[in-house]
Amino acid sequence: MNGRVPTEEVEGLVEAVNANGLKLGGAWLNVSQFGPKLELPDAGAHVRLSVDSRGYIKTLEVLDQVIPRGNDQTSSRDERITRLAVLKAAARFAADRQDIKSADVLTIADRWLQWVDAD
């Protein structure tokens, strides 16, 4: 207790962050506009918070800051989007040409994808 509003110590990994607060253990905890100015860590950081009964963060201690790195799921999704976009472009390219068979579309798409992925 801080004398006015009961507080609770909470510790865990930050799941998400927005302009108003952070998500910890499935619950959003907010920074009060009237309380201390707190710099919120990135998602993935391990933190210890003091939170009042209304869900406002009173103190924030970063125990371990996680260095953001590429998410495998996001990378896989981005790759899939790129592949589909290239396939769509190849299909459009082949649609008006009489000399190209539908089986050739995949060959064209593979070559274009190689060009897109080239460093």
KATAQUI-V628122 format. One record per backbone hydrogen bond with DSSP energy under -1.0 kcal/mol. NH is the residue of the N-H (numbers start at 0). CO is the residue of the C=O. Records with the same first field share a line. If there is no record, write none. Layout:
BEGIN
NH->CO  CO
END
This chain:
BEGIN
7->50
9->48
11->46
13->44
14->22
17->20
21->28
22->15
23->26
26->23
28->21
29->54
30->19
43->13
44->41
45->63
46->11
47->60
48->9
49->58
50->7
51->55
52->5
54->51
56->29
57->49
58->49
60->47
62->45
63->45
74->70
75->71
76->72
77->73
78->74
79->75
80->76
81->77
82->78
83->79
84->80
85->81
86->82
87->83
88->84
89->85
90->86
91->87
92->88
93->89
94->90
96->93
103->100
104->101
107->103
108->104
109->105
110->106
111->107
112->108
113->109
114->110
115->111
116->112
END
